[in-house]
Amino acid sequence: MVDIKKIKAPKERRYGSPCYHEVQAFLNCLKTNDYDDSKCRGEIQAMTRCSDALLAKAKENKGRHKVTTNYHLQRLAQAVLNKKK
């Protein structure tokens, strides 16, 4: 029998990691400037803008609940286990 806790929904990565390019640009800037972050102001601002946009989007979608496949699988497993008892 499958343990309910081990059922996981596959992770969807349609659009890639958020702010990936901004973080990479910042890390590259740090490396080329001997880890002096004062020389990477533009990259820091780009990362801040990206993270602020993500937070704004999360707040916008806060009221909408996204039901996942994992949720339905767990409900189905519970129903099956309860019928056996």
N, C-alpha and C positions, 0 to 999 in steps of 0.2 A: 504494500500500500504506500502511496505517496504521502509524505509528511506535508501538511498544509503550509507550514512555514517555508518550505523549500520551493514553493511555486512562485516563480518570478516572471513578470512581464518582460519581454525583450525591450531593451532601450532603443528608442528611435533617435537617430542622429541624421535627420534630413538636411539640416542647415549647418551642420558642424557645431563646434563649440562656440558659445557666445564670447565675444571680445578676444578671440584667439589671436587674431592678427595684431591687435593693439598690444596685447601682453608680449607677443613675440618681438614686436618692434621695441618695446621698452627693455626687454632682456638683452636684445642685441645692442641697444644703445649703452646699457650699463657695461656690457662686456668690452665694447670698443673704447669706452671712456674710463677704464680702470675702476668701475663701480662707483663713479662719482655721479650721484643722481641729480646734482644741480645742473648738469649739462644735458639732462634729458627732460626738460620741462614740457616740450611739445608732446612727447610720448606719454608723459604722465597725464596731461590734459586730455589726450585722446582716450586713454583708459578710463578716466573719470567720466567723460561724456558718454562712453559706451555703457559703463555700469549704471549711470543715472538713467539712461534710456531703458535698460533692462528693468530697473526698479519701477519706473513709471509704467511700463507695460505690465508688470506683475500686479501693481496696484489696480490697474485698469481691469484686469481679468479676475480680480479677487472674488467677486460675487458669483462667478461662473464655476461650477464644480465639474471637473472632467472625470467621468467614470472610466476607470481603466479595466483592461482585460484581467489583471490580477484580482481586482475587486470581485468580478463576476466568477472567476474560478474559485475563490475562497468561499463565496456564498454557495456555489454548487457543491463543493466538497463538504461544507457544513450540513447542507440539506441531506446529502447521501449518508453521512455519518449519523445524523439524528434519526433517519429512517431505520437504520440497522439496530438501534438500541431498543 
